[in-house]
Amino acid sequence: MPISEGMNLALMLSESGIIDNAIHELMMQPQVMMAAESNPGIKSAMKRQINKWRGQVQQRITKVSVEDQFQREISLYQEVSQWEPAYFREHVHEAVKQLEGQSTYYFKAKSLLDKDVQKQNPMFQQFFCHQWYQHLTQALTEAQMNELEQHKEKLLSDLYQRIETMQQMDEVTEAGDETKAGRLWDMAKAS
């Protein structure tokens, strides 16, 4: 994986549609759908809130790769994948040792290295690095999904709190201007 590809791996994953899927799941919640359809002002305010959340979450899950754990492993991966085959055979054990306690790929890498026959194969380095790349992709995706789920739950909780508050303020909107319902939505924000 070239250096630029390694640095953009998390961005690629964050743009893969997982945020859109999360928004779709949120909007399909019956209570959220009913609140959005009940009033154009609320629907508009809800869309603004979700779009703002989308931008914030996009930044946060992209930063998952910047965490030291992933940054060090991606850097090591990039270095090892650029080694000459002879240098790789001599120093791969040292690289794998650096993964110990830092990456779940350590055990897979160790088992690959334990098979001496494979190390002599000229394609082993490419295979080893491909397996590592697959691991990094999966680990980053899982970390981003966990981060997204946490933020999605917070947003859903906030939406439900606002819906509940709006239902309590129903008398205000019945006698008032429907266009002000969006402002009431903003004021109903959970503490």
N, C-alpha and C positions, 0 to 999 in steps of 0.2 A: 504494500500500500504506500503510495507516494506520500510525502509529508503533508501536502495540501489536502489529500484525501483523508488522512488521519485526523487532521484538525477539523475537517468538515463532517466527520462521521456523525457526530451528535446532531448537528444541524440537519443533516439528511434524514436522520431518524425522526427528529421533531417535526419535519415537514412531510412525513409519510402519511399523514391523514389521521393520526391517533387523536389529535386535538379535535378535528372535525367530528370524529366518531364520538368523542366524549360530549361535545356540544349537542349532537343529535340525541344521545342518550338522555341528557338533561332535559332537552325540550320535549321528549316523549313522555316525561313524567306526567301523569294525568292532572295533578294539581297545578303544575306549571303551565300546561296547555290551557287549562280552564282559566287561569288568571290572565294569561296573555290574550286570550280571545274575549275576555270580559270587557275590556276597555282598550281603545286604540292608544291612549296615553300610557297605560301600563305596558302594553306590548312594545311600544317604542322605547320606553325607559328600560325595559327588560333586555331588549336587543342591545342597547348602548352598554348596559352593565356586562352582558355576556361578551360583547366585542372587546371591551376593556380587559376582561378576565382572560380572553383568548391571547391578547398581546402579552400580558404579564406571564401567563403560563408558558407561552412560546419561549420567552427569555429564560425562564427558570429551568425548563427541561433541557434547553440547550446548554445551560451552565453545568448540568450534571456531568458532562464530559470534562469539565475544567477541574472537577474535584481532583485532589492530589492522587488518589488511587488510580483513576483512569488516565490522568495525564502522565504519570510515571510509566504505567504499563504501555500506553500507546507509544510513548517515546522509546521505550525499550524494544517494542515490536518493530518500530520503524528502523531502529539501528540494526537489529538482528536480521531483518529481511534484506538489508543492503550488503551484508557481509559476503565476501567471496566464499565459495563452497569449502575450501580447505580451512579457512579461518573459522567458518561456521562449525565444522566438525571438531575443531580444537577447543572452541570457546562456548559452545552451546550449553554445556553443563553449568557454566558460571552464570549465564543469562537465566537459565531455569532456576538456579539457586536464588536469584533476586526476586523471583515470583513467589517463593515460599512465604506463606502467611499474608501475601498481598493479593493473590489472584486465585480464583478457582481453577484457572487453566494449569496451575502448577501440577496437579495430579495427572492430568491428561498428558502434559509435556513430559513428565517424569516417566510415565508408562511408555510413551513413544521412544524415549531415549534408552529405556531398559532393553529394547530390542536391538541389539548390536547389528544385526543383519541389515536393518533398515537404514542405519546411519551411513552405511557404505554405499547405499543407492544414491546416484547423482540427483534423483528427483526428491530425495528426503527433505532437503531444506525447503523446497517449494511446498511440499505437502505439510510439513510442520508449520510453516508460516500461514498457510491457508487455514489450517485448523485453528490457529491462534486468532486469525482475523475473524473467523466465524464466532469464536468465543467472545471476542471483544464486541462484536455487533450484538450478540445476544445479551451480554451483560449490560451494555449501554441501553438497549431497548427495555430490559427489565427495570433498570434504575429509573428510566424516564417514565415508564408506565406506573411505577410506584409513586413517583413524584406527582404525576398527573392525577392519579386516583386520590391522593391526599387533597390536592387543590380542588378537584371536582366535588369531593364531599363537603369541603368548606363552602363552595359556591352554592351547592344544593341546600345546605343548611341556611345560608343567608337568604336564598330565594324563598324557602319555606317560611322563614321568620318574617320576611317582608309581606308575603301573601297573607299570613296570619294577621299581621298588623293592619294590612289593607282591609281585610274582612272586618276587623274591629272598627275601622274608620269608615265603613260602608255608608253610614248616614251622612257623612260629610260630602261624599261624592254624589249621592243621590240628589241632594239639594243644590249642589254646586255645578261648576263648569267641568265637563268631561276632559277638557284639554289640560286641566290642572292635576289630573290623576297621576300623570308622570312625575310631577313634582312631589306629590304625596308618596309615590313609590320611592323616590330618592330619600325622602325624609324618614321612611319606614326602615331604613337600613338597620341591621342588627348591630348592637353595641359591641 
